[in-house]
């Protein structure tokens, strides 16, 4: 597969991540596609089967240890759930 198709696939997956609610799955596959695109551009990608294997391995190696941390980091910001639940309980008790 040409390098520019890998880059386009990476951008499409990153756009898919922005259009879906916070699962952080497409992000790692998009970054992986761009990494493989860079390897193919540098003539280090090898045949198509190796490119697809690298794509899968890079995505899984990044997804497994980093996704949980990313979800916890995003979820720990101010105004995350607890204050909203408190407002709902307060409005029900005042009604």
N, C-alpha and C positions, 0 to 999 in steps of 0.2 A: 504494500500500500504506500503511495507517495506520502512524503512528510506533511504536505499541506492538508491532506485529508485527515491525518491524525490531529492536526491543529484545529481544523474545523469541527471535528468530532468533540474535541476538548471544549471548545467554545459552546457547542450545542449542549453538552452535558452540564456545563456551568450555568447556562441559561435555564436549563431544566431545573437545576437546584434552586435558582432564584424564583422560579414559578411554583414550586411545591412548598408546602409548609414544613418547616424545620426538621427534616429527617437526617440531613447531612450524609446522604449516600451518594448522590450524583457528584458532589464536590470532589470526592476522592477519585472517582472514575474519570472526571474531567481533567484533573491534575495529572493523572496517570496517562491519559491520551496525549496531553501536551508534552509530557516527559518522553514518551515513545516517539512523538513527532520530532523532538529535538535530537533523539538518538538516531533516527532515520536520516535527518538532515545532515548529521555529522558522519554518516555512513557507518554507523555502529549498530544499526537495527537488525541486520541480517534478513533472512527470508521471512515471508508472511507469517508462517507458523510461529516463528520466534518472536515476531512483533506482537502477535496476539497473546502469547504466553507472557511476555514482559508486561504488557498492558494489564493482564489479570494479576500477576504477581505484585506489581507495584501498587495497584489499587488495594489489594487485600493486605499487603504489608503495612500500608499507611492507614487503612480503614480500621483494622482490628485494634491497634493501641491508641489511636487518636480520636476516634469518633466519640467514645464515652466522655473523654476529657472535654471535647468541644461542646457537647450537649450540656454537660454540667457547668462549663464556663459561661455559656450563653444563658442558661437558666438561672444563674446566681446573681444576675443584675438586679438593680432596684426595681421595685414594682412587679416582682415575679410571683404571681399567684396568691401569696399570703395576704397582701393588702386588698386584693380584689375580693377574696373570700370574706374578709372582715367587713368590707363595705356591703356585701350582699347580706350578711347576717345582721348588720346594723339596720339596714333598710327594712328587713323583714320584721325585726322586733319593734320598730317604731310604727309600723302600719297597723 
